[in-house]
Amino acid sequence: MNPIIQQLVNTRINQVTGSELYQYAKQYGVSVKPEQAEAIAKRVRGKNINIFDDGERKKALTILSQELGPELTSKLNQLFEQLVLKR
């Protein structure tokens, strides 16, 4: 994937709000509550996570698993992998 696109995706992830994250979750069929989306956004915002780096993506998924549990985290990982494989 183009490095500029990667940077845009990472910037978007690192600046996401809870309401935006909730809308993305609905768009991609991920079942989260608005409160969960807000908690996740607070935990990842400003962390400069690069989802195109395997180690950093795992770090983000660890953060997410604490809020969502293993089943939803697994689904998010599948979505991340689909995005990363488009590089």
C-alpha positions, 0 to 999 in steps of 0.5 A: 500500500502507498506510504501516503495512504498508510500514513493517512490511515494511521493518522485517522486511527490515532485521532478517532473519536468515540462517535466516529469509531462507533459509526465505523463499527456499524459500517463494518458489522462490528457489534460495539456499544457507544460506551465501548467505542468511546473507551477504545477511542480514548485508549488508542487516541494519541498513541501513534499506533501503526497498524501496518507494523505487526508489533504495533498492531498486536499492541493495539489489539491488546488494548482493544481486547481489554475493552471488547473481549477476545471474540470482537478483538478477533473480528477487528484483527481480521478487518485490520489484516484485510486492510494491511494485505491491500498494501 
